[in-house]
């Protein structure tokens, strides 16, 4: 499981059913399990996301190792698009923030 920062002011796009709608746009069929949203897409069997706070999004991804290269690339693109739209940070920005937290011992 990963806990990712949400860009300041970006929470407004996720509140109410925003996260559910975003996951439906990116991954298709989404199931709600309490406050968590689950979807199966490509090599992700499943991806589960939920809002921890106005500043943090939690994502848990289980992957299927028995998929082809094309499916893997499609899955990575969809995951990155989802995380960009959900957090407001690009993959490079998310990586830098995680590295900074690791150096500070906050992980």
N, C-alpha and C positions, 0 to 999 in steps of 0.2 A: 504494500500500500504506500502511496505517495501523498504527502500533504503539500499542496502548491499554493503560493500566494496569489491573491486576486488583486489586480491593479486597483488603485484608489478610484472610487466612483464607478467601477465596473460591476459591482454587485447588483446594481439596479437591473441589469439585463438578465440576471439569474434568479432573482426573487420570484415568489409566487410559482408559476409554472415555467419560468424562463429556462431553467436547466432541462426540464423534461422536453420542452419544444426544441431546444438546441440539439439535444441528443437524437431526437426524432429526425430533425433535418439532416444530421450528419450520418447517423447509423441506421435509420429506418425504424423498425419495431422496437419499442422500449417498454419494459415492464416496471411498475412501481412496487417497491418492497419497503413499506414504511416511509422513511425519509430518503431512501436510496433509490437510484434509478439504474436499471440493468439493461444491457443490450448485447447481442451477439453480432459481430461484424468481422468478416475476413478471418484473420488468425486470432482475434480476440474472442475468447469463449469463456466467460463474458467480460465486458468492461462494466464496472460498477462505479458510479459517481454520486457524491453527496456533498452538501454544503456544511462545513464544520462551523464556520462563523462568517461574518461579513468580509473577513480578510483571508479566509482559507477554504480551499476546495480539496476534498479527498478523492482520490482515484485509485481503484484497485483493478488491475488487469491480469487475467489469466490467459496465457497464449497456448495455441495448438502448434506444436513443432512440426506437424505433418502436413504443412501446406506448401504450395509452390512459391517460387520467387516472385512471380507477378502478383500473387495474392498478398504476399508479405509487403511489397512496395505499396500496394493499394491501401493496406491496413495502416502502415506508417503514415501515409499522407492524410488519411482520415483522422487518425489519432492526433496528429499535429494540428490539423485544422480545428478539431474540437477543442483542444487545449488552448490554442490561440484565442478562439472566440469565447471560451469560458473564463479564462484568466486575464486576457488582455495583454499577455506577454508572449513574445515569439519563443521558439525553442532555445535560441541562443540566450535570450534574456532569462528564461527559466533556469537554464544550466548555470549561468553566472550567479543567480540568486541562491541556488542550491549549494554551489561551491562556497559561497560566502557564509551560509549558515553552517556548513560542515566545518569550516575553519574556526568559526566562533563557538563550535560545540553545541549548537542548537538542534541538531538532528537526532 
